Amino acid sequence: MNLKAGSLVLGLLALGVLLIVAGVLVGSSGLLGLQDDGASLILWQIRLPRSLGAWCAGALLGLAGATAQGLFRNPLADPYLLGSAAGAGLAVALTLALTGLSLQASGTVGLLGLTGMAFVGTLLGVGLTLLLARGVEQTLRLLLAGVIVGVVLNACTDLVTLRAPDILRGMQAFLLGNTALLGWPSVAIMGGAVLVAGLAAWAASPALDALALGEATARSLGVPLARMRLILIGAFALATGAAVAQTGIVAFVGLVAPHLVRAATPARHGALVLLSALAGGALLLAADVLARGLLAPQELPVGLVTALLGGGYLLVLLYRRGGPRR
């Protein structure tokens, strides 16, 4: 890791700490101090785990985005590429329709059940993609299989919501992203996923460096591509599944975070994965603080904020790169 990348790590860590402090102090009811027991309870049992959970979810999406873009050698790849989000959405829709639960009032047991089903759905979507692609050897086949699986599973989700229109409100909260229900169990789950997926992606990052030179070159360098792809897809699926299961579908974080890092400093994939995770955590937490404070006491869906910010960034990037040439 070069000096510039090291400085960026320290800067993103400091930004993350500042945003966590802001997330603890800022809510839909405004600034909050420690004047009484009720305020202390809100700070330490609601706002702090929510802020830490939002950072962890963003870190998972940033890590997954950097891994996907390196694996598919496509800067437009995002964490939802292999049918993971579509699988999670279908699983949540089926659970809501069959059990009558709601995201807002299902209680701890119900929320744990929804989280578990969303994760199972994520694994189902990725598994179907791998089955349709006949393994991990062909990158283009994997990409096309992910698109097909996503379209089919999204159509199935639409059928479920048509049959059970009462779940539309809950599904809307899931599809727009929701950090309001994050607690200490969510922080523990996503923190563990960040550690495991991050270590796996970092260990396999030399394969991403070799793949950037082309598959033929990577093979000539002796890189075991099939095994490395399997490890990377496993890390990618774990990171995406853990984030989606806890926060729903949050747009653009996994796509934009690696772009911001590449714009700030050139880095090999080992550093890029770490920096993208830190940038993704800061992005989602900043969006969460904005979602709470912009229209207080009403909260905006965090996925709506990330879509506006991420879409605006990509439009500016597109304009700069596609401007008139002389």
KOLGUFI-731411 format. One record per atom (N, C-alpha, C): residue in one letter; x, y, z. Coordinates in steps of 0.001 Angstrom, whole numbers, plus 500000, padded with zeros to 6 digits. Layout:
# KOLGUFI-731411
AXYZ ...
# end
This chain:
# KOLGUFI-731411
M500852498800500000 M500000500000500000 M500885501246500000 N500657502145499043 N501484503353498968 N501069504368500021 L501896505433500122 L501668506442501152 L500316507128500981 K499939507407499736 K498657508077499490 K497487507200499906 A497578505904499609 A496520504986500011 A496448504868501526 G497618504842502190 G497631504796503653 G496986506022504266 S497274507191503687 S496654508424504183 S495142508400503973 L494725507806502848 L493293507709502569 L492602506785503566 V493274505707503960 V492717504808504978 V492481505575506277 L493485506315506717 L493349507077507962 L492247508123507846 G492187508790506674 G491138509786506482 G489747509194506508 L489555508039505869 L488240507398505850 L487861506866507226 L488842506364507974 L488562505923509343 L488128507099510215 A488839508224510095 A488462509414510862 A487075509906510462 L486787509892509155 L485459510298508678 L484389509369509225 G484670508078509257 G483715507118509801 G483403507390511262 V484438507704512052 V484234508011513477 V483381509269513635 L483690510301512852 L482911511545512930 L481449511307512547 L481232510486511529 L479860510208511105 L479114509372512130 I479804508459512816 I479156507690513878 I478718508624515007 V479592509568515364 V479218510559516382 V478002511364515914 A478015511780514642 A476867512518514106 A475612511662514115 G475761510372513775 G474608509480513776 G474027509262515159 V474888509284516171 V474413509138517548 V473671510389518008 L474140511549517584 L473563512800518061 L472360513266517257 V472307512909515971 V471252513420515084 V470217512334514842 G468957512703514997 G467869511770514726 G466672512509514175 S465593511778513957 S464387512416513426 S463781513413514402 S464161513299515692 S463667514241516697 S464669515353516972 G465734515417516191 G466732516474516356 G467916516006517179 L468727516995517637 L469896516680518450 L469475516169519808 L470278515267520339 L469941514661521617 L471186514590522469 G471068514946523728 G472181514847524658 G471989513740525667 L472680513831526787 L472620512781527817 L471989513330529098 Q470968514186528963 Q470436514844530141 Q469648513913531048 D469026512888530525 D468203512013531361 D468346510575530882 D467732509667531664 D467856508242531362 D467218507893530024 G466088508540529691 G465433508249528427 G466310508601527243 A466975509776527323 A467874510175526245 A469052509222526137 S469573508798527291 S470701507858527281 S470312506544526632 L469092506069526915 L468616504823526307 L468522504954524791 I467994506085524311 I467886506311522868 I469262506334522218 L470216506987522888 L471559507085522339 L472236505730522216 W472244504967523292 W473079503755523341 W472372502506522854 Q471054502492522865 Q470340501296522440 Q469665501427521072 I469558502639520568 I468892502833519271 I469842503485518274 R470325504683518587 R471098505426517590 R472501504867517379 L473184504459518464 L474536503935518277 L474551502629517474 P473733501621517831 P473748500415516986 P473261500675515572 R472314501600515415 R471863501927514056 R473003502528513243 S473766503440513834 S474869504078513120 S475969503079512806 L476341502255513790 L477365501237513545 L476884500226512496 G475608499860512574 G475054498918511602 G475031499494510194 A474696500783510075 A474696501424508756 A476110501446508181 W477098501724509034 W478487501729508556 W478892500324508093 C478546499309508882 C478901497936508512 C478229497521507201 A476954497875507036 A476254497534505792 A476907498216504594 G477260499486504749 G477943500187503665 G479304499582503364 A480028499177504410 A481332498536504207 A481180497228503441 L480159496452503763 L479912495195503047 L479601495458501578 L478777496461501305 L478421496761499915 L479621497308499138 G480428498159499781 G481627498663499121 G482609497553498805 L482799496644499764 L483681495494499551 L483163494617498421 A481853494337498438 A481260493499497390 A481353494170496029 G481170495495495983 G481266496210494714 G482660496159494124 A483686496367494964 A485064496303494482 A485400494896493990 T484920493888494710 T485175492504494301 T484493492199492979 A483238492614492834 A482499492345491595 A483137493048490406 Q483547494299490589 Q484135495040489477 Q485468494436489044 G486239493937490015 G487482493274489659 G487250491917489026 L486295491180489551 L486027489832489055 L485496489854487632 F484601490804487341 F484005490876486012 F484729491864485095 R485771492500485628 R486538493490484864 R485612494520484215 N484664494987485029 N483647495923484543 N483395496966485634 P483716498238485385 P483525499267486417 P482064499551486746 L481127498988485972 L479706499182486252 L479082498010487003 A479896497023487367 A479377495895488144 A479043496355489560 D477979495802490129 D477596496165491494 D477300494899492297 P477073495028493620 P476889493834494457 P475660493001494128 Y474700493555493385 Y473457492836493127 Y473471492125491774 L474660491866491270 L474802491404489898 L474422489946489685 L474601489104490682 L474404487662490502 L473059487165491017 G472057488020491029 G470732487598491467 G470530487621492961 S471494488182493698 S471401488170495157 S470239489015495665 A470114490241495159 A469036491117495617 A467672490573495212 A467573490035493992 A466299489476493539 A465895488278494391 G466864487432494741 G466566486287495599 G466117486715496984 A466795487720497547 A466405488218498870 A465013488834498832 G464712489607497781 G463390490212497666 G462287489185497578 L462513488112496815 L461503487056496701 L461307486353498030 A462386486074498745 A462274485395500031 A461506486239501047 V461791487545501076 V461073488429501996 V459598488519501621 A459303488632500326 A457903488707499884 A457138487443500275 L457731486282500053 L457068485026500424 L456851484940501928 T457852485360502708 T457727485310504163 T456615486223504653 L456577487440504124 L455523488386504527 L454147487874504120 A454044487300502924 A452750486838502431 A452258485617503210 L453148484698503564 L452746483447504205 L452547483577505712 T453250484531506353 T453187484635507809 T452386485824508297 G452172486822507426 G451455488014507862 G452299488972508676 L453632488763508726 L454506489669509454 L454602491005508721 S455099492007509428 S455408493294508799 S456782493732509266 L457470494485508420 L458798494954508798 L458741495901509987 Q457647496627510139 Q457576497633511184 Q457163497053512534 A456373495991512555 A455798495551513829 A455822494043513995 S456902493414513578 S456955491962513670 S457663491469514914 G458300492371515683 G458989491946516879 G460348491335516568 T461102491076517626 T462469490571517463 T462496489232516747 V461636488304517155 V461622486976516546 V461280487067515064 G460263487870514766 G459860488020513371 G460948488647512519 L461623489669513068 L462693490320512315 L463860489377512067 L464187488567513063 L465244487581512864 L464852486586511780 G463554486221511751 G463091485312510713 G463179485928509336 L462791487209509213 L462898487898507934 L464346488034507494 T465218488344508448 T466643488448508134 T467186487128507622 G466837486055508327 G467310484737507900 G466789484351506533 M465508484629506272 M464941484292504965 M465557485133503857 A465842486416504141 A466495487257503138 A467877486708502792 F468598486238503796 F469929485680503543 F469823484387502741 V468847483544503107 V468626482312502339 V468274482647500890 G467439483655500694 G467075484067499343 G468273484563498553 T469170485281499222 T470393485732498565 T471217484548498076 L471401483565498966 L472163482379498586 L471465481615497456 L470126481593497485 L469374480924496422 L469612481617495081 G469557482956495065 G469783483690493827 G471175483447493264 V472191483511494119 V473562483280493666 V473743481822493234 G473131480887493987 G473235479474493628 G472616479165492275 L471453479743492014 L470814479549490703 L471669480128489576 T472297481263489855 T473167481865488847 T474353480950488536 L474970480410489582 L476105479503489374 L475668478238488646 L474466477739488977 L473957476534488317 L473701476801486836 L473080477936486548 L472782478280485163 L474061478542484359 A475066479117485031 A476330479416484352 A477251478200484277 R476835477092484920 R477636475864484947 R479012476091485561 G479016476766486698 G480271476985487399 G480728478425487308 V482000478636487637 V482534479993487719 V483606480276486663 E483784479349485716 E484897479491484781 E484676480606483765 Q483437480743483262 Q483155481703482193 Q482549482984482777 T483313484075482764 T482850485332483347 T481623485875482627 L481643485875481298 L480510486388480535 L479260485554480783 R479414484224480859 R478264483363481139 R477693483661482524 L478574483897483499 L478128484249484848 L477318485547484827 L477820486528484104 L477149487825484028 L475756487692483421 L475656486983482307 L474362486796481653 L473414485981482525 A473951484954483180 A473110484135484062 A472567484963485216 G473390485874485765 G472925486736486848 G471789487638486409 V471893488178485206 V470831489035484674 V469535488237484512 I469641487036483945 I468450486202483717 I467790485826485042 V468599485378485992 V468055484988487298 V467398486182487979 G468007487359487894 G467424488554488500 G466073488897487908 V465963488827486588 V464687489140485919 V463608488141486333 V463937486851486335 V462947485823486664 V462500485940488122 L463452486094489043 L463091486177490463 L462321487460490768 N462664488561490112 N461887489795490304 N460452489625489795 A460286488895488689 A458939488621488184 A458154487772489185 C458818486798489794 C458159485981490817 C457744486830492020 T458604487783492406 T458263488683493510 T457040489523493167 D456967489998491932 D455797490768491500 D454522489921491557 L454621488657491181 L453463487762491262 L453000487590492707 V453956487441493633 V453607487284495050 V452896488532495561 T453413489714495206 T452779490942495686 T451401491167495054 L451213490686493835 L449884490766493224 L448890489865493949 R449357488695494365 R448486487757495082 R448237488198496525 A449183488934497108 A449053489374498505 A449364490861498580 P448443491723498149 P448723493164498099 P448976493792499465 D448613493107500548 D448839493656501881 D450321493802502213 I451180493094501509 I452612493155501821 I453326494283501076 L452590495055500267 L453234496077499441 L453986497100500288 R453415497494501426 R454071498500502272 R455393497963502822 G455349496720503322 G456569496115503838 G457617495930502758 M457181495502501568 M458121495315500472 M458716496645500024 Q457930497709500066 Q458455499016499692 Q459575499434500634 A459372499207501944 A460419499536502917 A461682498720502650 F461513497440502281 F462667496585501999 F463379497031500733 L462629497336499686 L463227497675498398 L463864499063498395 L463430499963499287 L464005501299499360 L465128501402500387 G465401500316501094 G466452500340502100 G465934500863503427 N466311500195504519 N465769500543505829 N466823500279506896 T467287501324507569 T468252501163508661 T467619501378510027 A466331501711510061 A465692502053511330 A465601500867512283 L465631499645511769 L465441498464512604 L466755497799513008 L467875498424512692 L469170497839513049 L469398497930514553 G469894496844515131 G470215496802516553 G471563496130516767 W471884495859518021 W473179495240518323 W473348493870517674 P472301493013517583 P472487491749516853 P472870491962515392 S472274492991514749 S472626493301513362 S474085493721513249 V474546494515514218 V475944494956514212 V476878493754514329 A476522492817515217 A477367491631515400 A477415490783514128 I476252490572513506 I476193489754512284 I476999490400511161 M476758491687510934 M477442492346509812 M478918492579510102 G479255492822511374 G480665492970511718 G481439491693511445 G480844490545511800 G481480489269511489 G481597489038509998 A480562489425509254 A480598489263507796 A481670490148507166 V481826491379507671 V482891492262507172 V484254491612507356 L484474491031508530 L485762490405508823 L486024489211507913 V485053488294507812 V485248487070507025 V485354487383505534 A484391488148505014 A484403488463503584 A485601489324503215 G485961490256504090 G487111491110503809 G488407490325503748 L488600489402504687 L489816488584504677 L489866487689503439 A488712487110503067 A488673486244501882 A488979487033500613 A488356488210500478 A488601489028499278 A490042489522499231 W490588489900500382 W491978490364500417 W492938489232500064 A492670488024500576 A493543486886500285 A493530486533498797 A492381486722498145 A492260486386496718 A492524487580495813 S492881488727496392 S493074489930495573 S494196489811494546 P495273489041494771 P496267488882493693 P495668488302492411 A494652487455492551 A493986486928491357 A493274488037490597 L492704489009491315 L492054490141490649 L493090490994489914 D494261491167490521 D495330491900489835 D495742491186488550 A495837489855488622 A496215489084487432 A495114489117486381 L493839489027486820 L492722489065485879 L492639490399485143 A493090491471485786 A493067492779485129 A493940492795483884 L494895491874483808 L495775491771482639 L495209490842481572 G494076490179481886 G493470489244480947 G493547487818481471 E492581486991481093 E492539485617481587 E493739484804481118 A494139485004479870 A495279484235479350 A496548484571480129 T496743485847480409 T497924486254481182 T497863485689482591 A496665485737483211 A496517485204484569 A496859483715484609 R496399482971483614 R496721481534483577 R498217481320483369 S498824482135482526 S500260481974482275 S501089482289483518 L500529483104484419 L501217483408485674 L500992482337486733 G500212481313486399 G499983480213487324 G498887480456488342 V498023481423488081 V496925481716489013 V495836480655488863 P495449479974489955 P494357478994489883 P493003479706489791 L492601480071488591 L491456480949488401 L490158480380488948 A489907479087488720 A488637478506489172 A488506478609490687 R489568478245491416 R489504478306492878 R489390479739493375 M490166480642492761 M490126482038493187 M488762482665492908 R488165482341491750 R486823482858491447 R485809482360492472 L485921481099492858 L484990480542493841 L485115481272495179 I486347481533495613 I486565482264496863 I485997483674496765 L486256484338495642 L485788485709495468 L484266485788495403 I483639484832494721 I482172484818494657 I481588484509496034 G482265483633496792 G481807483363498150 G481862484612499023 A482978485362498935 A483093486609499698 A482058487629499242 F481878487722497940 F480912488626497331 F479488488302497801 A479133487009497793 A477785486587498191 A477561486799499689 L478566486489500511 L478435486685501954 L478247488163502276 A479073489025501685 A478968490459501952 A477618491009501517 T477213490662500298 T475930491164499797 T474765490612500609 G474795489313500888 G473701488688501619 G473528489259503008 A474630489463503725 A474534489999505083 A473982491416505071 A474425492239504105 A473940493624504035 A472466493683503647 V472096492932502608 V470704492955502137 V469756492404503197 A470177491366503887 A469318490764504912 A469026491735506048 Q469953492640506342 Q469765493548507466 Q469161494896507074 T469446495374505860 T469029496732505501 T468145496804504263 G467893495680503589 G467139495736502353 G468032496167501192 I467414496644500131 I468148497009498921 I468581498474499008 V469865498697499141 V470424500052499190 V471204500278497905 A470735501218497095 A471287501405495749 A472580502203495756 F473425501932494783 F474561502748494361 F475779502731495287 V475654502327496545 V476813502373497446 V477930501473496929 G477578500222496597 G478587499289496111 G479144499662494756 L478401500413493972 L478870500849492653 L479770502069492764 V479395503029493614 V480094504309493672 V481363504242494519 A481348503491495619 A482494503487496538 A483815503137495841 P483897502067495038 P485167501795494347 P485578502895493369 H484592503556492732 H484905504658491820 H485546505826492576 L485005506139493745 L485572507224494551 L487010506907494956 V487252505651495325 V488604505256495732 V489565505348494553 R489153504847493398 R490035504903492213 R490316506350491802 A489332507221491980 A489550508625491645 A490530509287492611 A490564508795493859 A491427509398494876 A492865508904494798 T493060507619494495 T494410507068494471 T494454505793493643 P495522505579492872 P495685504281492215 P496085503237493256 A495502502071493177 A495791501032494175 A495559499664493569 R496327498688494037 R496081497309493655 R494842496823494388 H494347495650493974 H493038495224494469 H493018494936495970 G494137494538496552 G494160494318497991 G493822495588498749 A494465496693498365 A494164497982498986 A492808498502498551 L492438498245497290 L491167498746496767 L489982498157497535 V490051496869497860 V488970496230498608 V488814496884499981 L489944497090500684 L489893497726502007 L489370499150501915 L489900499926500984 L489477501320500855 L488013501433500429 S487561500535499556 S486164500561499123 S485223500238500280 A485641499322501149 A484828499012502326 A484709500240503230 L485830500923503471 L485800502123504314 L484975503229503671 A485127503398502354 A484351504428501646 A482866504086501638 G482529502813501427 G481129502406501443 G480484502620502801 G481233502308503879 G480704502549505214 G480413504017505451 A481342504886505043 A481143506320505217 A479972506826504370 L479850506319503143 L478762506757502259 L477390506419502838 L477212505171503250 L475891504766503725 L475558505431505051 L476548505582505919 L476279506248507193 L475946507719506977 A476656508388506069 A476331509786505760 A474914509899505195 A474553508958504314 A473194508965503760 A472156508720504854 D472481507872505821 D471546507588506908 D471332508816507784 V472420509531508093 V472285510759508879 V471438511787508125 L471673511922506817 L470863512835506011 L469403512404505969 A469168511107505853 A467801510596505789 A467030510910507064 R467733510910508183 R467080511224509461 R466853512714509650 G467784513529509168 G467759514947509500 G467135515871508486 L467074515461507210 L466624516391506169 L465184516842506351 L464288515899506613 L462862516225506747 L462341515901508141 A463197515996509157 A462795515660510523 A461526516415510914 P460594515744511599 P460678514413512209 P460385513233511273 Q460102513493510012 Q459896512388509070 Q461240511910508540 E461364510585508381 E462602510007507854 E462424509624506393 L463453509891505609 L463477509416504227 L464038507999504185 P463627507172503225 P464281505875503045 P465746506077502664 V466639505374503336 V468069505594503101 V468456505218501671 G467769504227501084 G468061503848499710 G467720504949498721 L466715505748499046 L466363506891498190 L467472507932498215 V468033508182499399 V469120509161499530 V470362508681498787 T470715507399498956 T471915506888498262 T471711506898496752 A470483506634496294 A470214506661494852 A470384508070494292 L469889509068495023 L470029510452494562 L471495510884494559 L472207510583495651 L473613510980495735 L474464510211494733 G474275508889494678 G475068508064493766 G474764508364492314 G473479508523492001 G473108508854490634 G473661510198490210 G473612511181491123 G474173512492490811 G475668512424490563 Y476379511635491400 Y477834511486491214 Y478147510858489859 L477428509809489489 L477696509138488221 L477352510025487028 L476317510843487155 L475992511780486078 L477113512801485879 V477661513315486991 V478780514255486900 V479988513570486273 L480243512330486710 L481377511576486160 L481204511350484662 L479981510993484262 L479700510770482846 L479879512047482034 Y479431513154482589 Y479553514430481882 Y481024514810481693 R481820514624482741 R483235514989482666 R483979514130481658 R483655512842481627 R484369511932480724 R483841512001479291 G482587512419479148 G481993512445477814 G481854513820477233 G482546514805477821 G482455516171477336 G483085516332475966 P482920517478475368 P483445517718474024 P484967517639474006 R485487517033472968 R486942516900472803 R487394517774471626 R488590518256471772 R489160519098470716 R490392518422470108 
# end
